[in-house]
Amino acid sequence: MIRVGLTGSIGMGKSTSGKLFSEAGIPVNDADAVVHDLYGGEAVPLIEAAFPGTTKNGTVDRQELGRQLGLDPSGFKRLEAIVHPLVRQRERIFLNRQRTAGADIVVLDIPLLFETGADKRVDRVVVVSCDPQVQRERVLARPGMTEEKFNMILSRQTPDAEKRARADYIIDTSHSIDTTREQIRDIIADLRQQPVNDGPKGGEP
């Protein structure tokens, strides 16, 4: 089973690319979706203990959490120490399930793939990228997004040029979704021509 790490900076089209891998029949574990689920479940009491007042009605209030992190960016480390182990646990469950099901390729959609060292747990890295101006337009069109918030997010992410340099494959989403879909089909076809490694990598199952 080939483990593919999918990543890309904010606004590059990573989420869309993940959906297109899934559309092509490749199982995808979306770390963002896992975090969203955890924010309504087992992570809630842990986050409330570390960041009082950031949960209500049994879920994490992302807006309040974001406000507190904006006031004290050192809190990101505390938050990651809570969330990352839970995300890793879900990832292991996903991998075991797909291996049992006989999947030949799986995608781990991880926004902070390089930043958290998760690239060491995958066999191939796919980086989603686009023209910087297209990225900026996409991000600033999001509700509640500001230049300041955009720049803060970028400051926490590995620069796009470095991601591209470390990638096995690059998906350019600057153009149409059909063009993106075709690139993904080509990547899948190329992966299926490679030897399958089903052993552990970096101590992972």
DRENDO-1510 file (C-alpha; in Angstrom, 1 decimal, always signed):
<recs>
REC; n; res; u; v; w
REC; 1; MET; +0.0; +0.0; +0.0 .
REC; 2; ILE; +1.5; +3.3; -1.1 .
REC; 3; ARG; +0.9; +6.1; +1.4 .
REC; 4; VAL; +0.7; +9.5; -0.3 .
REC; 5; GLY; +1.0; +12.7; +1.7 .
REC; 6; LEU; -1.1; +15.5; +0.2 .
REC; 7; THR; -0.3; +19.1; +1.2 .
REC; 8; GLY; -0.3; +22.7; +0.1 .
REC; 9; SER; -0.4; +26.2; +1.6 .
REC; 10; ILE; -3.7; +28.0; +2.3 .
REC; 11; GLY; -5.7; +28.7; -0.9 .
REC; 12; MET; -3.7; +26.4; -3.1 .
REC; 13; GLY; -6.6; +24.0; -3.8 .
REC; 14; LYS; -5.5; +21.1; -1.5 .
REC; 15; SER; -9.1; +20.4; -0.3 .
REC; 16; THR; -10.4; +20.3; -3.9 .
REC; 17; SER; -7.5; +18.0; -4.9 .
REC; 18; GLY; -8.3; +15.7; -2.0 .
REC; 19; LYS; -11.9; +15.4; -3.2 .
REC; 20; LEU; -10.7; +14.6; -6.7 .
REC; 21; PHE; -8.5; +11.8; -5.4 .
REC; 22; SER; -11.5; +10.4; -3.6 .
REC; 23; GLU; -13.6; +10.8; -6.8 .
REC; 24; ALA; -11.0; +8.7; -8.6 .
REC; 25; GLY; -11.5; +5.9; -6.0 .
REC; 26; ILE; -8.5; +6.6; -3.8 .
REC; 27; PRO; -9.3; +6.5; +0.0 .
REC; 28; VAL; -8.5; +9.9; +1.6 .
REC; 29; ASN; -7.9; +10.7; +5.3 .
REC; 30; ASP; -8.6; +14.4; +5.6 .
REC; 31; ALA; -6.8; +15.7; +8.7 .
REC; 32; ASP; -8.9; +18.9; +8.7 .
REC; 33; ALA; -12.1; +16.9; +8.8 .
REC; 34; VAL; -10.6; +14.8; +11.6 .
REC; 35; VAL; -9.8; +17.9; +13.6 .
REC; 36; HIS; -13.4; +19.2; +13.0 .
REC; 37; ASP; -14.7; +16.0; +14.4 .
REC; 38; LEU; -12.4; +16.1; +17.4 .
REC; 39; TYR; -13.5; +19.7; +18.1 .
REC; 40; GLY; -17.0; +18.3; +18.6 .
REC; 41; GLY; -15.9; +15.3; +20.6 .
REC; 42; GLU; -12.9; +14.0; +22.6 .
REC; 43; ALA; -10.7; +17.1; +22.2 .
REC; 44; VAL; -13.3; +19.4; +23.8 .
REC; 45; PRO; -12.5; +19.0; +27.5 .
REC; 46; LEU; -8.8; +19.0; +26.9 .
REC; 47; ILE; -9.0; +22.3; +24.9 .
REC; 48; GLU; -11.3; +23.9; +27.5 .
REC; 49; ALA; -8.8; +23.0; +30.2 .
REC; 50; ALA; -5.9; +24.5; +28.3 .
REC; 51; PHE; -7.9; +27.5; +26.9 .
REC; 52; PRO; -10.7; +28.4; +29.3 .
REC; 53; GLY; -13.8; +29.8; +27.7 .
REC; 54; THR; -13.1; +28.4; +24.2 .
REC; 55; THR; -15.9; +25.8; +24.2 .
REC; 56; LYS; -19.6; +26.0; +24.4 .
REC; 57; ASN; -22.4; +23.5; +24.1 .
REC; 58; GLY; -20.0; +20.6; +23.9 .
REC; 59; THR; -18.0; +21.9; +20.9 .
REC; 60; VAL; -14.9; +24.1; +20.4 .
REC; 61; ASP; -15.7; +27.7; +19.5 .
REC; 62; ARG; -13.2; +28.2; +16.7 .
REC; 63; GLN; -13.7; +32.0; +16.6 .
REC; 64; GLU; -12.9; +32.4; +20.4 .
REC; 65; LEU; -10.0; +29.9; +20.2 .
REC; 66; GLY; -8.7; +31.9; +17.2 .
REC; 67; ARG; -9.0; +35.1; +19.1 .
REC; 68; GLN; -7.1; +33.8; +22.1 .
REC; 69; LEU; -4.4; +32.4; +19.8 .
REC; 70; GLY; -4.1; +35.7; +18.1 .
REC; 71; LEU; -3.5; +37.4; +21.5 .
REC; 72; ASP; -1.0; +34.7; +22.5 .
REC; 73; PRO; +0.6; +32.8; +19.5 .
REC; 74; SER; +2.6; +30.7; +21.9 .
REC; 75; GLY; -0.7; +28.9; +22.5 .
REC; 76; PHE; -0.4; +27.1; +19.1 .
REC; 77; LYS; +2.2; +24.8; +20.7 .
REC; 78; ARG; -0.2; +23.9; +23.5 .
REC; 79; LEU; -3.0; +23.3; +21.1 .
REC; 80; GLU; -0.8; +21.1; +18.8 .
REC; 81; ALA; +0.3; +19.0; +21.8 .
REC; 82; ILE; -3.4; +18.2; +22.4 .
REC; 83; VAL; -4.7; +17.8; +18.9 .
REC; 84; HIS; -1.8; +16.1; +17.0 .
REC; 85; PRO; -1.7; +12.8; +19.0 .
REC; 86; LEU; -5.5; +12.4; +18.6 .
REC; 87; VAL; -5.2; +13.1; +14.8 .
REC; 88; ARG; -2.3; +10.5; +14.6 .
REC; 89; GLN; -4.5; +7.9; +16.3 .
REC; 90; ARG; -7.2; +8.4; +13.8 .
REC; 91; GLU; -4.7; +8.2; +11.0 .
REC; 92; ARG; -3.4; +4.8; +12.2 .
REC; 93; ILE; -7.0; +3.5; +12.4 .
REC; 94; PHE; -7.6; +4.7; +8.8 .
REC; 95; LEU; -4.4; +3.0; +7.5 .
REC; 96; ASN; -5.1; -0.3; +9.2 .
REC; 97; ARG; -8.7; -0.3; +7.9 .
REC; 98; GLN; -7.5; +0.4; +4.3 .
REC; 99; ARG; -4.7; -2.1; +4.5 .
REC; 100; THR; -7.3; -4.7; +5.6 .
REC; 101; ALA; -9.6; -3.7; +2.7 .
REC; 102; GLY; -6.7; -4.2; +0.2 .
REC; 103; ALA; -6.2; -0.6; -0.9 .
REC; 104; ASP; -3.2; -0.2; -3.1 .
REC; 105; ILE; -2.9; +3.6; -2.6 .
REC; 106; VAL; -4.2; +5.9; +0.2 .
REC; 107; VAL; -3.9; +9.6; +0.6 .
REC; 108; LEU; -3.2; +11.4; +3.8 .
REC; 109; ASP; -4.4; +15.0; +3.4 .
REC; 110; ILE; -2.2; +16.9; +5.9 .
REC; 111; PRO; -2.0; +20.7; +5.7 .
REC; 112; LEU; +1.1; +20.8; +8.0 .
REC; 113; LEU; +2.8; +17.8; +6.4 .
REC; 114; PHE; +6.3; +19.2; +6.4 .
REC; 115; GLU; +5.9; +21.4; +9.5 .
REC; 116; THR; +5.0; +18.5; +11.7 .
REC; 117; GLY; +7.4; +16.0; +10.2 .
REC; 118; ALA; +4.6; +13.9; +8.8 .
REC; 119; ASP; +6.4; +13.6; +5.5 .
REC; 120; LYS; +8.6; +11.0; +7.2 .
REC; 121; ARG; +5.5; +8.7; +7.5 .
REC; 122; VAL; +4.5; +8.7; +3.9 .
REC; 123; ASP; +6.0; +7.1; +0.8 .
REC; 124; ARG; +5.3; +9.9; -1.7 .
REC; 125; VAL; +4.6; +13.6; -1.3 .
REC; 126; VAL; +2.1; +15.5; -3.5 .
REC; 127; VAL; +2.2; +19.3; -3.2 .
REC; 128; VAL; -0.7; +21.4; -4.4 .
REC; 129; SER; +0.3; +24.8; -5.7 .
REC; 130; CYS; -0.8; +27.7; -7.9 .
REC; 131; ASP; +0.1; +31.2; -9.0 .
REC; 132; PRO; +0.6; +33.4; -5.8 .
REC; 133; GLN; -1.9; +36.0; -7.1 .
REC; 134; VAL; -4.5; +33.3; -7.6 .
REC; 135; GLN; -3.8; +32.1; -4.1 .
REC; 136; ARG; -4.2; +35.6; -2.6 .
REC; 137; GLU; -7.5; +36.2; -4.4 .
REC; 138; ARG; -8.9; +32.9; -3.3 .
REC; 139; VAL; -8.0; +33.4; +0.4 .
REC; 140; LEU; -9.1; +37.0; +0.7 .
REC; 141; ALA; -12.4; +36.1; -0.8 .
REC; 142; ARG; -13.1; +33.9; +2.2 .
REC; 143; PRO; -15.6; +35.3; +4.8 .
REC; 144; GLY; -13.8; +37.0; +7.7 .
REC; 145; MET; -10.4; +36.8; +6.1 .
REC; 146; THR; -8.0; +39.8; +6.3 .
REC; 147; GLU; -4.6; +40.5; +5.0 .
REC; 148; GLU; -3.3; +40.3; +8.6 .
REC; 149; LYS; -4.8; +36.9; +9.2 .
REC; 150; PHE; -3.7; +35.6; +5.8 .
REC; 151; ASN; -0.1; +36.7; +6.5 .
REC; 152; MET; -0.2; +35.1; +10.0 .
REC; 153; ILE; -1.3; +31.8; +8.5 .
REC; 154; LEU; +1.4; +32.0; +5.8 .
REC; 155; SER; +4.1; +32.7; +8.5 .
REC; 156; ARG; +3.3; +29.3; +10.1 .
REC; 157; GLN; +3.5; +27.4; +6.9 .
REC; 158; THR; +6.5; +26.1; +5.0 .
REC; 159; PRO; +7.0; +28.4; +1.9 .
REC; 160; ASP; +5.5; +27.2; -1.3 .
REC; 161; ALA; +8.8; +27.1; -3.1 .
REC; 162; GLU; +10.3; +24.8; -0.4 .
REC; 163; LYS; +7.3; +22.5; -0.5 .
REC; 164; ARG; +7.6; +22.3; -4.3 .
REC; 165; ALA; +11.3; +21.5; -4.0 .
REC; 166; ARG; +10.6; +18.6; -1.6 .
REC; 167; ALA; +7.6; +17.1; -3.6 .
REC; 168; ASP; +7.5; +13.9; -5.6 .
REC; 169; TYR; +4.6; +15.3; -7.6 .
REC; 170; ILE; +3.2; +18.9; -8.0 .
REC; 171; ILE; -0.4; +19.6; -8.8 .
REC; 172; ASP; -0.9; +23.1; -10.4 .
REC; 173; THR; -4.5; +24.3; -9.6 .
REC; 174; SER; -4.1; +27.7; -11.3 .
REC; 175; HIS; -6.3; +26.6; -14.2 .
REC; 176; SER; -9.5; +24.6; -14.6 .
REC; 177; ILE; -10.7; +21.9; -12.3 .
REC; 178; ASP; -10.6; +19.5; -15.3 .
REC; 179; THR; -6.9; +20.3; -15.7 .
REC; 180; THR; -6.4; +19.5; -12.0 .
REC; 181; ARG; -8.4; +16.3; -12.4 .
REC; 182; GLU; -6.2; +15.2; -15.3 .
REC; 183; GLN; -3.0; +15.8; -13.3 .
REC; 184; ILE; -4.4; +13.6; -10.5 .
REC; 185; ARG; -5.2; +10.8; -12.9 .
REC; 186; ASP; -1.7; +10.9; -14.2 .
REC; 187; ILE; -0.2; +10.8; -10.7 .
REC; 188; ILE; -2.4; +7.8; -9.8 .
REC; 189; ALA; -1.4; +6.0; -13.0 .
REC; 190; ASP; +2.3; +6.6; -12.2 .
REC; 191; LEU; +2.0; +5.5; -8.6 .
REC; 192; ARG; +0.4; +2.2; -9.8 .
REC; 193; GLN; +3.5; +1.4; -11.9 .
REC; 194; GLN; +5.7; +1.6; -8.8 .
REC; 195; PRO; +6.6; -1.2; -6.4 .
REC; 196; VAL; +4.3; -1.4; -3.4 .
REC; 197; ASN; +5.8; -0.9; +0.0 .
REC; 198; ASP; +3.6; -2.3; +2.7 .
REC; 199; GLY; +6.1; -2.2; +5.6 .
REC; 200; PRO; +6.2; +0.4; +8.3 .
REC; 201; LYS; +7.9; +3.7; +7.7 .
REC; 202; GLY; +9.3; +5.9; +10.5 .
REC; 203; GLY; +7.9; +3.5; +13.1 .
REC; 204; GLU; +4.3; +3.8; +11.8 .
REC; 205; PRO; +2.1; +0.8; +11.2 .
</recs>
